[in-house]
Amino acid sequence: MTLHACQCVDAIALASTGKPPITALTETRNLGLASVFAVQCNGCKKHFKFETSPRIPGSRRSTVVVKDEETCLISAVLDREDVLFGEFKGPGGKSGVAKRRQGWEEVADAINAQFTSSKRSPEECRKKYNNAKQRTKEKSIT
């Protein structure tokens, strides 16, 4: 849509007078932090679909990963740090695995409650957290 507004002669003329070249008509879908809008070029009056977080071409991912989701994930993990990463010593050692699994389920529930665009499984949350941790380590090394 922005590219069209840069090429549409009528939209350029409107922008040069201080008027907006595009108008958001309606929000057609809300995907957590990502939204899909119906927009119109005020120059030629053409209608377009505008996504604030488009799909990654050729990927199975539904939307571009939003930093706020990662921040929420890290916060949820740190709230349950003892359960997720603590050592379970003594005769109840096997119950530690169940507690750890339950902890990741709680993390996934926290993410899914706040971001409804796609449901994350406990395993996806664990992998996403480990990837974020690895990226942080790589940045600190370089």
PyMOL commands that place a pseudoatom at each C-alpha (Angstrom):
pseudoatom trace, name=CA, resn=MET, resi=1, chain=A, elem=C, hetatm=0, pos=[0.000, 0.000, 0.000]
pseudoatom trace, name=CA, resn=THR, resi=2, chain=A, elem=C, hetatm=0, pos=[2.798, 2.430, 0.840]
pseudoatom trace, name=CA, resn=LEU, resi=3, chain=A, elem=C, hetatm=0, pos=[4.457, 1.616, -2.472]
pseudoatom trace, name=CA, resn=HIS, resi=4, chain=A, elem=C, hetatm=0, pos=[1.203, 2.379, -4.302]
pseudoatom trace, name=CA, resn=ALA, resi=5, chain=A, elem=C, hetatm=0, pos=[0.861, 5.720, -2.488]
pseudoatom trace, name=CA, resn=CYS, resi=6, chain=A, elem=C, hetatm=0, pos=[4.410, 6.591, -3.628]
pseudoatom trace, name=CA, resn=GLN, resi=7, chain=A, elem=C, hetatm=0, pos=[3.567, 5.831, -7.260]
pseudoatom trace, name=CA, resn=CYS, resi=8, chain=A, elem=C, hetatm=0, pos=[-0.029, 7.099, -7.537]
pseudoatom trace, name=CA, resn=VAL, resi=9, chain=A, elem=C, hetatm=0, pos=[0.091, 10.611, -9.048]
pseudoatom trace, name=CA, resn=ASP, resi=10, chain=A, elem=C, hetatm=0, pos=[-3.136, 11.666, -7.290]
pseudoatom trace, name=CA, resn=ALA, resi=11, chain=A, elem=C, hetatm=0, pos=[-1.893, 10.369, -3.905]
pseudoatom trace, name=CA, resn=ILE, resi=12, chain=A, elem=C, hetatm=0, pos=[1.393, 12.242, -4.348]
pseudoatom trace, name=CA, resn=ALA, resi=13, chain=A, elem=C, hetatm=0, pos=[-0.544, 15.442, -5.087]
pseudoatom trace, name=CA, resn=LEU, resi=14, chain=A, elem=C, hetatm=0, pos=[-2.637, 14.952, -1.911]
pseudoatom trace, name=CA, resn=ALA, resi=15, chain=A, elem=C, hetatm=0, pos=[0.449, 14.319, 0.207]
pseudoatom trace, name=CA, resn=SER, resi=16, chain=A, elem=C, hetatm=0, pos=[2.116, 17.479, -1.109]
pseudoatom trace, name=CA, resn=THR, resi=17, chain=A, elem=C, hetatm=0, pos=[-0.833, 19.513, 0.205]
pseudoatom trace, name=CA, resn=GLY, resi=18, chain=A, elem=C, hetatm=0, pos=[-0.519, 17.909, 3.663]
pseudoatom trace, name=CA, resn=LYS, resi=19, chain=A, elem=C, hetatm=0, pos=[-3.485, 15.546, 3.276]
pseudoatom trace, name=CA, resn=PRO, resi=20, chain=A, elem=C, hetatm=0, pos=[-3.067, 11.817, 3.990]
pseudoatom trace, name=CA, resn=PRO, resi=21, chain=A, elem=C, hetatm=0, pos=[-2.623, 9.739, 0.822]
pseudoatom trace, name=CA, resn=ILE, resi=22, chain=A, elem=C, hetatm=0, pos=[-4.213, 6.630, 2.400]
pseudoatom trace, name=CA, resn=THR, resi=23, chain=A, elem=C, hetatm=0, pos=[-7.101, 6.034, 4.789]
pseudoatom trace, name=CA, resn=ALA, resi=24, chain=A, elem=C, hetatm=0, pos=[-7.742, 2.973, 6.976]
pseudoatom trace, name=CA, resn=LEU, resi=25, chain=A, elem=C, hetatm=0, pos=[-11.354, 1.987, 6.379]
pseudoatom trace, name=CA, resn=THR, resi=26, chain=A, elem=C, hetatm=0, pos=[-11.847, -0.912, 8.787]
pseudoatom trace, name=CA, resn=GLU, resi=27, chain=A, elem=C, hetatm=0, pos=[-9.889, -3.422, 10.783]
pseudoatom trace, name=CA, resn=THR, resi=28, chain=A, elem=C, hetatm=0, pos=[-10.881, -6.711, 9.153]
pseudoatom trace, name=CA, resn=ARG, resi=29, chain=A, elem=C, hetatm=0, pos=[-8.960, -9.031, 11.485]
pseudoatom trace, name=CA, resn=ASN, resi=30, chain=A, elem=C, hetatm=0, pos=[-7.032, -8.719, 14.716]
pseudoatom trace, name=CA, resn=LEU, resi=31, chain=A, elem=C, hetatm=0, pos=[-4.294, -11.280, 15.348]
pseudoatom trace, name=CA, resn=GLY, resi=32, chain=A, elem=C, hetatm=0, pos=[-2.987, -10.250, 18.743]
pseudoatom trace, name=CA, resn=LEU, resi=33, chain=A, elem=C, hetatm=0, pos=[-0.510, -7.481, 17.985]
pseudoatom trace, name=CA, resn=ALA, resi=34, chain=A, elem=C, hetatm=0, pos=[-0.842, -7.995, 14.234]
pseudoatom trace, name=CA, resn=SER, resi=35, chain=A, elem=C, hetatm=0, pos=[-3.851, -6.537, 12.427]
pseudoatom trace, name=CA, resn=VAL, resi=36, chain=A, elem=C, hetatm=0, pos=[-5.301, -6.635, 8.940]
pseudoatom trace, name=CA, resn=PHE, resi=37, chain=A, elem=C, hetatm=0, pos=[-6.871, -3.424, 7.664]
pseudoatom trace, name=CA, resn=ALA, resi=38, chain=A, elem=C, hetatm=0, pos=[-8.911, -2.505, 4.628]
pseudoatom trace, name=CA, resn=VAL, resi=39, chain=A, elem=C, hetatm=0, pos=[-7.322, 0.717, 3.322]
pseudoatom trace, name=CA, resn=GLN, resi=40, chain=A, elem=C, hetatm=0, pos=[-8.086, 3.073, 0.478]
pseudoatom trace, name=CA, resn=CYS, resi=41, chain=A, elem=C, hetatm=0, pos=[-5.836, 5.268, -1.640]
pseudoatom trace, name=CA, resn=ASN, resi=42, chain=A, elem=C, hetatm=0, pos=[-7.291, 8.767, -1.342]
pseudoatom trace, name=CA, resn=GLY, resi=43, chain=A, elem=C, hetatm=0, pos=[-5.922, 9.635, -4.778]
pseudoatom trace, name=CA, resn=CYS, resi=44, chain=A, elem=C, hetatm=0, pos=[-7.362, 6.961, -7.082]
pseudoatom trace, name=CA, resn=LYS, resi=45, chain=A, elem=C, hetatm=0, pos=[-9.816, 5.445, -4.535]
pseudoatom trace, name=CA, resn=LYS, resi=46, chain=A, elem=C, hetatm=0, pos=[-8.450, 1.894, -4.962]
pseudoatom trace, name=CA, resn=HIS, resi=47, chain=A, elem=C, hetatm=0, pos=[-8.938, -0.505, -2.043]
pseudoatom trace, name=CA, resn=PHE, resi=48, chain=A, elem=C, hetatm=0, pos=[-6.131, -2.640, -0.581]
pseudoatom trace, name=CA, resn=LYS, resi=49, chain=A, elem=C, hetatm=0, pos=[-5.532, -5.100, 2.248]
pseudoatom trace, name=CA, resn=PHE, resi=50, chain=A, elem=C, hetatm=0, pos=[-2.790, -3.936, 4.648]
pseudoatom trace, name=CA, resn=GLU, resi=51, chain=A, elem=C, hetatm=0, pos=[-1.238, -6.349, 7.175]
pseudoatom trace, name=CA, resn=THR, resi=52, chain=A, elem=C, hetatm=0, pos=[0.830, -4.973, 10.042]
pseudoatom trace, name=CA, resn=SER, resi=53, chain=A, elem=C, hetatm=0, pos=[2.670, -8.301, 10.396]
pseudoatom trace, name=CA, resn=PRO, resi=54, chain=A, elem=C, hetatm=0, pos=[2.562, -10.231, 7.095]
pseudoatom trace, name=CA, resn=ARG, resi=55, chain=A, elem=C, hetatm=0, pos=[3.230, -13.928, 6.610]
pseudoatom trace, name=CA, resn=ILE, resi=56, chain=A, elem=C, hetatm=0, pos=[6.767, -15.022, 5.901]
pseudoatom trace, name=CA, resn=PRO, resi=57, chain=A, elem=C, hetatm=0, pos=[6.842, -16.223, 2.269]
pseudoatom trace, name=CA, resn=GLY, resi=58, chain=A, elem=C, hetatm=0, pos=[7.471, -19.963, 2.023]
pseudoatom trace, name=CA, resn=SER, resi=59, chain=A, elem=C, hetatm=0, pos=[7.247, -20.480, 5.780]
pseudoatom trace, name=CA, resn=ARG, resi=60, chain=A, elem=C, hetatm=0, pos=[4.873, -22.488, 7.930]
pseudoatom trace, name=CA, resn=ARG, resi=61, chain=A, elem=C, hetatm=0, pos=[4.748, -19.621, 10.423]
pseudoatom trace, name=CA, resn=SER, resi=62, chain=A, elem=C, hetatm=0, pos=[1.462, -17.789, 10.483]
pseudoatom trace, name=CA, resn=THR, resi=63, chain=A, elem=C, hetatm=0, pos=[2.895, -14.344, 11.220]
pseudoatom trace, name=CA, resn=VAL, resi=64, chain=A, elem=C, hetatm=0, pos=[6.219, -12.671, 11.749]
pseudoatom trace, name=CA, resn=VAL, resi=65, chain=A, elem=C, hetatm=0, pos=[7.292, -13.271, 15.319]
pseudoatom trace, name=CA, resn=VAL, resi=66, chain=A, elem=C, hetatm=0, pos=[6.631, -10.138, 17.322]
pseudoatom trace, name=CA, resn=LYS, resi=67, chain=A, elem=C, hetatm=0, pos=[9.171, -8.982, 19.914]
pseudoatom trace, name=CA, resn=ASP, resi=68, chain=A, elem=C, hetatm=0, pos=[6.410, -8.492, 22.486]
pseudoatom trace, name=CA, resn=GLU, resi=69, chain=A, elem=C, hetatm=0, pos=[5.586, -12.197, 22.296]
pseudoatom trace, name=CA, resn=GLU, resi=70, chain=A, elem=C, hetatm=0, pos=[9.227, -13.055, 22.960]
pseudoatom trace, name=CA, resn=THR, resi=71, chain=A, elem=C, hetatm=0, pos=[9.332, -10.618, 25.878]
pseudoatom trace, name=CA, resn=CYS, resi=72, chain=A, elem=C, hetatm=0, pos=[6.179, -12.174, 27.334]
pseudoatom trace, name=CA, resn=LEU, resi=73, chain=A, elem=C, hetatm=0, pos=[7.664, -15.650, 26.868]
pseudoatom trace, name=CA, resn=ILE, resi=74, chain=A, elem=C, hetatm=0, pos=[10.867, -14.721, 28.688]
pseudoatom trace, name=CA, resn=SER, resi=75, chain=A, elem=C, hetatm=0, pos=[8.877, -13.143, 31.509]
pseudoatom trace, name=CA, resn=ALA, resi=76, chain=A, elem=C, hetatm=0, pos=[6.672, -16.253, 31.857]
pseudoatom trace, name=CA, resn=VAL, resi=77, chain=A, elem=C, hetatm=0, pos=[9.746, -18.500, 31.900]
pseudoatom trace, name=CA, resn=LEU, resi=78, chain=A, elem=C, hetatm=0, pos=[11.537, -16.382, 34.510]
pseudoatom trace, name=CA, resn=ASP, resi=79, chain=A, elem=C, hetatm=0, pos=[8.417, -16.476, 36.722]
pseudoatom trace, name=CA, resn=ARG, resi=80, chain=A, elem=C, hetatm=0, pos=[8.698, -20.292, 36.715]
pseudoatom trace, name=CA, resn=GLU, resi=81, chain=A, elem=C, hetatm=0, pos=[12.499, -20.549, 36.633]
pseudoatom trace, name=CA, resn=ASP, resi=82, chain=A, elem=C, hetatm=0, pos=[12.794, -22.815, 39.690]
pseudoatom trace, name=CA, resn=VAL, resi=83, chain=A, elem=C, hetatm=0, pos=[10.322, -25.356, 38.303]
pseudoatom trace, name=CA, resn=LEU, resi=84, chain=A, elem=C, hetatm=0, pos=[11.653, -25.290, 34.729]
pseudoatom trace, name=CA, resn=PHE, resi=85, chain=A, elem=C, hetatm=0, pos=[15.383, -25.361, 35.482]
pseudoatom trace, name=CA, resn=GLY, resi=86, chain=A, elem=C, hetatm=0, pos=[15.731, -26.359, 39.135]
pseudoatom trace, name=CA, resn=GLU, resi=87, chain=A, elem=C, hetatm=0, pos=[17.191, -29.624, 40.326]
pseudoatom trace, name=CA, resn=PHE, resi=88, chain=A, elem=C, hetatm=0, pos=[14.750, -32.136, 41.748]
pseudoatom trace, name=CA, resn=LYS, resi=89, chain=A, elem=C, hetatm=0, pos=[16.685, -34.192, 44.272]
pseudoatom trace, name=CA, resn=GLY, resi=90, chain=A, elem=C, hetatm=0, pos=[15.555, -36.974, 46.512]
pseudoatom trace, name=CA, resn=PRO, resi=91, chain=A, elem=C, hetatm=0, pos=[13.025, -39.780, 46.170]
pseudoatom trace, name=CA, resn=GLY, resi=92, chain=A, elem=C, hetatm=0, pos=[10.564, -37.637, 44.198]
pseudoatom trace, name=CA, resn=GLY, resi=93, chain=A, elem=C, hetatm=0, pos=[12.947, -37.190, 41.262]
pseudoatom trace, name=CA, resn=LYS, resi=94, chain=A, elem=C, hetatm=0, pos=[10.540, -38.620, 38.691]
pseudoatom trace, name=CA, resn=SER, resi=95, chain=A, elem=C, hetatm=0, pos=[7.883, -36.130, 39.716]
pseudoatom trace, name=CA, resn=GLY, resi=96, chain=A, elem=C, hetatm=0, pos=[10.360, -33.409, 38.692]
pseudoatom trace, name=CA, resn=VAL, resi=97, chain=A, elem=C, hetatm=0, pos=[9.835, -34.294, 35.036]
pseudoatom trace, name=CA, resn=ALA, resi=98, chain=A, elem=C, hetatm=0, pos=[6.080, -33.926, 35.495]
pseudoatom trace, name=CA, resn=LYS, resi=99, chain=A, elem=C, hetatm=0, pos=[6.576, -30.609, 37.296]
pseudoatom trace, name=CA, resn=ARG, resi=100, chain=A, elem=C, hetatm=0, pos=[8.830, -29.356, 34.504]
pseudoatom trace, name=CA, resn=ARG, resi=101, chain=A, elem=C, hetatm=0, pos=[6.272, -30.441, 31.867]
pseudoatom trace, name=CA, resn=GLN, resi=102, chain=A, elem=C, hetatm=0, pos=[3.516, -28.690, 33.839]
pseudoatom trace, name=CA, resn=GLY, resi=103, chain=A, elem=C, hetatm=0, pos=[5.687, -25.553, 34.038]
pseudoatom trace, name=CA, resn=TRP, resi=104, chain=A, elem=C, hetatm=0, pos=[6.066, -25.409, 30.230]
pseudoatom trace, name=CA, resn=GLU, resi=105, chain=A, elem=C, hetatm=0, pos=[2.308, -25.966, 29.869]
pseudoatom trace, name=CA, resn=GLU, resi=106, chain=A, elem=C, hetatm=0, pos=[1.749, -22.944, 32.123]
pseudoatom trace, name=CA, resn=VAL, resi=107, chain=A, elem=C, hetatm=0, pos=[4.165, -20.891, 29.996]
pseudoatom trace, name=CA, resn=ALA, resi=108, chain=A, elem=C, hetatm=0, pos=[2.279, -21.906, 26.830]
pseudoatom trace, name=CA, resn=ASP, resi=109, chain=A, elem=C, hetatm=0, pos=[-1.054, -21.024, 28.475]
pseudoatom trace, name=CA, resn=ALA, resi=110, chain=A, elem=C, hetatm=0, pos=[0.292, -17.584, 29.457]
pseudoatom trace, name=CA, resn=ILE, resi=111, chain=A, elem=C, hetatm=0, pos=[1.477, -16.909, 25.878]
pseudoatom trace, name=CA, resn=ASN, resi=112, chain=A, elem=C, hetatm=0, pos=[-1.725, -18.219, 24.284]
pseudoatom trace, name=CA, resn=ALA, resi=113, chain=A, elem=C, hetatm=0, pos=[-3.889, -16.129, 26.616]
pseudoatom trace, name=CA, resn=GLN, resi=114, chain=A, elem=C, hetatm=0, pos=[-2.122, -12.950, 25.585]
pseudoatom trace, name=CA, resn=PHE, resi=115, chain=A, elem=C, hetatm=0, pos=[-1.439, -13.657, 21.892]
pseudoatom trace, name=CA, resn=THR, resi=116, chain=A, elem=C, hetatm=0, pos=[-4.353, -15.258, 20.076]
pseudoatom trace, name=CA, resn=SER, resi=117, chain=A, elem=C, hetatm=0, pos=[-2.864, -15.188, 16.543]
pseudoatom trace, name=CA, resn=SER, resi=118, chain=A, elem=C, hetatm=0, pos=[-1.517, -18.736, 16.824]
pseudoatom trace, name=CA, resn=LYS, resi=119, chain=A, elem=C, hetatm=0, pos=[-1.517, -21.278, 19.606]
pseudoatom trace, name=CA, resn=ARG, resi=120, chain=A, elem=C, hetatm=0, pos=[1.925, -22.269, 20.854]
pseudoatom trace, name=CA, resn=SER, resi=121, chain=A, elem=C, hetatm=0, pos=[2.527, -25.717, 22.302]
pseudoatom trace, name=CA, resn=PRO, resi=122, chain=A, elem=C, hetatm=0, pos=[4.683, -26.188, 25.413]
pseudoatom trace, name=CA, resn=GLU, resi=123, chain=A, elem=C, hetatm=0, pos=[7.395, -27.703, 23.173]
pseudoatom trace, name=CA, resn=GLU, resi=124, chain=A, elem=C, hetatm=0, pos=[7.308, -24.669, 20.825]
pseudoatom trace, name=CA, resn=CYS, resi=125, chain=A, elem=C, hetatm=0, pos=[7.635, -22.339, 23.805]
pseudoatom trace, name=CA, resn=ARG, resi=126, chain=A, elem=C, hetatm=0, pos=[10.611, -24.289, 25.130]
pseudoatom trace, name=CA, resn=LYS, resi=127, chain=A, elem=C, hetatm=0, pos=[12.333, -24.224, 21.724]
pseudoatom trace, name=CA, resn=LYS, resi=128, chain=A, elem=C, hetatm=0, pos=[11.554, -20.526, 21.250]
pseudoatom trace, name=CA, resn=TYR, resi=129, chain=A, elem=C, hetatm=0, pos=[13.016, -19.704, 24.678]
pseudoatom trace, name=CA, resn=ASN, resi=130, chain=A, elem=C, hetatm=0, pos=[16.160, -21.776, 24.007]
pseudoatom trace, name=CA, resn=ASN, resi=131, chain=A, elem=C, hetatm=0, pos=[16.614, -20.067, 20.614]
pseudoatom trace, name=CA, resn=ALA, resi=132, chain=A, elem=C, hetatm=0, pos=[16.249, -16.610, 22.194]
pseudoatom trace, name=CA, resn=LYS, resi=133, chain=A, elem=C, hetatm=0, pos=[18.765, -17.574, 24.889]
pseudoatom trace, name=CA, resn=GLN, resi=134, chain=A, elem=C, hetatm=0, pos=[21.207, -18.830, 22.237]
pseudoatom trace, name=CA, resn=ARG, resi=135, chain=A, elem=C, hetatm=0, pos=[20.859, -15.615, 20.190]
pseudoatom trace, name=CA, resn=THR, resi=136, chain=A, elem=C, hetatm=0, pos=[21.606, -13.604, 23.322]
pseudoatom trace, name=CA, resn=LYS, resi=137, chain=A, elem=C, hetatm=0, pos=[24.733, -15.678, 24.004]
pseudoatom trace, name=CA, resn=GLU, resi=138, chain=A, elem=C, hetatm=0, pos=[25.927, -15.258, 20.408]
pseudoatom trace, name=CA, resn=LYS, resi=139, chain=A, elem=C, hetatm=0, pos=[25.429, -11.471, 20.584]
pseudoatom trace, name=CA, resn=SER, resi=140, chain=A, elem=C, hetatm=0, pos=[27.407, -11.236, 23.826]
pseudoatom trace, name=CA, resn=ILE, resi=141, chain=A, elem=C, hetatm=0, pos=[30.319, -13.177, 22.331]
pseudoatom trace, name=CA, resn=THR, resi=142, chain=A, elem=C, hetatm=0, pos=[30.685, -10.939, 19.259]
for i in range(1, 142): cmd.bond("trace and resi %d" % i, "trace and resi %d" % (i + 1))
show_as sticks, trace
zoom trace
